[in-house]
């Protein structure tokens, strides 16, 4: 029994080392003087701590601009996705309207289709609308989140009908019911979905790579991918870029991990 | 919240189902229009596009667009680059799905043991790579895998093994990328397995132990049956996600060396947005979709078969 406990705790420590090492090493190398990471054996801590690579990124490589693009797009995507999917998810759960069942079946079937299939026509469509290389073009896919709709619907099913009925008898309009009763009740799932969308937009790569053609509109992942092709040798600079890209989402996740994990399990265990 | 306008609070018996129906449509319409316009329409358009020769000339002037029937598909079937991409993607999936699920399950079983300390902290920590930005951590792993200065080769050499040119030769490029992918995603399925394992009553393990079952037999006869349905779900989702690998090869190898890490989605991206063969690229997208669908259906059928025998 004692032996088993030691073995299991050691195993956990080993996994933790493997999980954490790349992230810690990334941060450590980003503070090393130029060229230090390209030595053997690889140094684990900087011989001299320096911020020169962060300075280079923000002063010469336009990192501030990319950081702002990522932040603005993720924030707008979150607001837009929530305002489109939350009312719809609630309506599918709690309001009766003609065609509800058929629409719902259509959405279930659509879940099987990977969104990438429509990438090319969507690009052509947005090109026709003049939205290529704009924030609007980058935001469009976040409006059509079937997954988000299901997540909200699943949660909204637990709102008691009596509560809504009582408000109706009191004369509240459907809009008032939504704002005063439904929205406060849905608050936890709204935080969860908002977090999913924010992280999803921040980390997204393929769509921004396609739609944001001008360098001044690049998001952090697109800019970092381009930088890493140009500056293959500058390990320290690339690590600083990776830290700037990863740190905001990692901090946000750690702060709100309860909401994230709860929502993730609700979304996947139930299917 | 402010008090409602008194005129609105009047009970209005005439306002009934019709008003509720209108309100419901008001809630649903924006999302449905967006899904129709930006999801359903492009998917249907992709099918049509795949039957045309839409290329850079059609992009300039639509008069150059011709309907070519199944020609794009026929040409794909004879394109060795496409078959290479299919083979690479299959290799990724065939190795990656079992590997990542095994890693997730092992981590979940270990974390589910009561004797492990600080379990909630490990749970969050092991999950953290999943939320990190793929492009950024791919850049980090490219250096961990560096032939001369990489930490992984340093580890190999310090135990007396030869250094490996991980991303520089076709025979190791896929395993190298898979190491990174498993590191990044294993936490996701680990959390799902952990949630299911926590629903298994301790009595079952207790009973198995009294019957003289060792750790392996307990795993085989108590843990595995409990997680079997979840395993199916997880494997379906994993197959779909391994079929959609793109950013990993884009950042780490640019499809190389010798095309050994060109995935189907990478092939589609290059065909569509590098060479502007949008018709042919749409055909690639559809073949990809049909593959995922077919594999999912096979998995469901196998699960049903296995379920019927139990």
Interface residues (C-beta under 8 A of the other chain):
Chain A: X4 X5 X8 X9 X11 X12 X15 X16 X18 X19 X20 X21 X22 X23 X25 X26 X29 X37 X38 X39 X40 X41 X42 X83 X84 X85 X87 X88 X90 X91 X92 X95 X96 X97 X98 X100 X103 X107 X110 X112 X113 X114 X115 X116 X117 X118 X119 X120 X121 X122 X123 X124 X125 X140 X141 X143 X144 X146 X149 X169 X170 X171 X172 X173 X174 X175 X176 X178 X179 X180 X199 X202 X203 X205 X206 X210 X220 X221 X222 X224 X225 X228 X229 X235 X238 X239 X241 X242 X245 X246 X249 X250 X253 X254 X257 X260 X261 X264 X265 X268 X269 X271
Chain B: X1 X4 X8 X9 X10 X11 X12 X17 X19 X20 X21 X23 X24 X25 X26 X27 X28 X30 X31 X32 X34 X35 X37 X38 X39 X40 X41 X42 X43 X45 X46 X49 X107 X110 X111 X113 X115 X116 X117 X122 X123 X124 X125 X126 X127 X128 X129 X131 X132 X133 X134 X135 X136 X137 X139 X140 X141 X142 X143 X144 X148 X149 X150 X151 X154 X158 X183 X187 X188 X191 X192 X195 X196 X230 X233 X237 X240 X244 X246 X247 X250 X251 X254 X265 X268 X269 X272 X273 X278 X281 X282 X285 X286 X288 X289 X292 X293 X296
